[in-house]
Amino acid sequence: MSTASREQQELNKKLKPDQQQAGRILVVDDDRRLADSIQGLLRLNRYHVDVAYEGNSAVRLLQNDEYDVVLLDLVMPEVDGHEVLRIMQETGMQTLPIVISGETSFNDVSKALRRGAHDYLKKPYASEELMTTVNNALRKKRLEHSHDRIQQRLSVSEKLHRFLVDHSPDIIFILDENGRFSFVNDQVESLLHYQRGELIGEYFLSLVEPEDQEKARYFLDSAHKLDDIQPCINLDLIARQARGSRRHFEVSLSRVGQEAGLQNGMQHRFDIYGTARDITEQVEAEAFISFQAYHDILTRLPNRSLFRDRVNMAINRAQRQKQKLAILFIDLDRFKVINDSLGHTLGDRLLQAVSRRLKSSIRKVDTLSRFGGDEFTLLLPDIEDGEAALHVADKILDTIKEPFQVTGHEIYIGASIGIALYPDAGENLETLIKHADIAMYRVKNTGKNGAFVFNAEISGDISRRHALEQDLRKAVQNGEISIHYQPLVDTRDGQLHGVEALIRWEHPEFGQLSPAEFIPIAEDSRLIVDIDRETLRQACEHVVELRKNTHPDLKLSVNLSPLVVEQSDFIEHIAQTLRSTGFPPHCLELEITEGILLNDHMDTVEKLVALTGTGVSLAIDDFGTGFSSLSYLQKFPVDTLKIDRSFVHRLHSNNEDACIVNAIVSMARGLKINIVAEGVEHESQLDYLRALGCNIVQGYYFGPAAPLDELAVSYPLDRPAKKAILS
């Protein structure tokens, strides 16, 4: 017995019986800290937990001990998680495997599921998600054990048939040659709530529900013809209770012998002997187990297994009938921000609401499945072409663009939808899903909230994205991310007010990459945390030197990802950076997105309040493009609103955008919040903003973003443009 098992037994001795939690779990991960952390979490919930730090040890423990669940990492030295799954599958181990891995590619997930993985959790995982997954797995094991016990009880009851005539939990009955009750035991009263006397002379089929009438009539006719070669027949029927409810029964019918058929010399004959065993609990348990096996518990939609079966059936039918079908891969936009900001409970309720809306947008013959997380897949059988699939996708986008009301929150989300057509984009499920996923990422990379049909040309775009993610990791490690600065100019006196730090990446193969291309990759891989922290440190160092030499009042603006704000040491790290660089807090403005405003958790509010308490200012970047409201602006300590460049860009040609800018400036004045206008490129835009009272502006009109020692601005504004080099 392992040390962990002995420790758990000692712990259980100290617990009352009702405090002990059933279930034995094995945690397998070569990351000792993570494995021990999971063990600690599970033990807090009173599970029996053992730990193995490599694959060989895990296999030995699984072979020598009985575990209900194994939490398994895929990437381990020597014997990896896939090998452990293979051994478990080939040796018929009954332990339910749950994969916890940072490997989330479609191939890794598909391979793990084919080798028997019950579920798949992505690292880093949420504690609530882990506990929910473990609890569901253990619940499934208990249901299976319960089902086995029911089967065992039924088997024993069959051996005691003679005794059970008087004491049977089953209904024992005899029918005459016309199919009417001649005898029925007392059990009919407790199971169907009929009195024995009122059933004598009643037709057997009068107790059978309408959907089973034809089947019951056929078997009753067959029972009259039974002989020694076929002595009995069995069928499952749904019977009607006297109170109107329904019960499931396993009915056995056999022919009564000639001698036993006479009833004391009377003309009336006994013809059919039958037993009816109540299997309602068994049917319901099997139905529940089957539902769990083929449905997502949260949304109650078909899961991957059921979706795979239906797609394979649809492909076979489409192949025979020379038809097309479509697979849609649906990924929700902004869900991660909402989930991280408002909590996983609200995120789960949002997923349930989205599922209901998606189901309302499709046909009965279509199959909607939850693929995992905030991803859904949709099967459209018998569809004409890509245009028809795009029509369905547009209908889905229109359906979910309306705000969701979830526990008092008004939430807006969008979706990116990739479409793959059979047989154009593939002839099997794996290929179709892969290509639909590629098409979905095409939508993500071009602005989100849209749909795209896969074609061979876009496959290379996804390969580029995967390559960029690997190269970005190396660039972060090697310090290849550089900082350019864009000037912020005061329209009142033409003086330089400050600079905004903007990250740039000169890729060795692709050259200068747009931030719009690599920042989403950094967000998805969480590399953005290290990038933003290093950018803040370097920018503070650069501007401190400039303040000492030529611009003592220069302000600094730095963008922060929501992932940085989530970090537990967020405030401490900002303060440490300011101390180490000597940068004055009151000259630093941190720019956050409107998505953070959706977070009304006290933890986030307290963080931002504490941050502004140190003198650091907060700005809302790209204001007007998100879904924030006045209530959020009043709750959070916001100092500045930055008007998005899309509104400024069309100021000279679009009265509607001018009205939006006017409204934002008026609102900011009322709330006593500063205004910065982004994207100023023309003198007419500058004049309009200056007349409106927007005091701080930035954009290409004053020069492109550049390294600090090359930065030039038009100065002052009321004179012919001449460049002043910051040096």
ABEGO torsion letter per residue (X at the ends): XBAAAAAAAAAAAABBAAABBBEBBBBBBABAAAAAAAAAAAAAAGBBBBBBABAAAAAAAAAABBBABBBBBABBBGBBAAAAAAAAAAAGBABBBBBBBABABAAAAAAAAAAGBABBBBOBBBAAAAAAAAAAAAAAAAAAAAAAAAAAAAAAAAAAAAAAAAABABBBBBBBAAGBBABBBAAAAAAAGBBAAAABGBBAAAABBAAAAAAAAAAAAAAAABBAABABBBBBBBBBBAAGBBBBBBBBBBBBBAAAABBGGBABBBABBBBBBBAAAAAAAAAAAAAAAABBAAAGBBBAAAAAAAAAAAAAAAAAAGBBBBBBBBBBBGAAAAAAAAEAAAAAAAAAAAAAAAAAABBAABBBBBAEEABBBBBBBGBABAAAAAAAAAAAAAAAABBBBBGGBBBBBBBBBBBBBOAAAEABAAAAAAAAAAAAAAAAAAGEGBBBBBBAAAAAAAAAAAAAAAAAAAAAAAGABBBBBBBBBBAAAGBBABBBBBBBBBBAAAEBBBAAAAAAAAAAAGAAAAAAAAAAAAAAAAAAAAAAAABAABBBBBBBBAAAAABAAAAAAAAAAAAAAGBBAAABBBBBBAAAAABABAAAAAAAAAAAAAGBBBBBBGBGABABBAAAAAABBBABBBBBAAAAAAAAABAAAAAAAAAAAAAAAAAGBBBBBBGBABAAAAAAAAAAGBABBBEAAAEBBBBAAABBBBOBAABBBBBBBBX
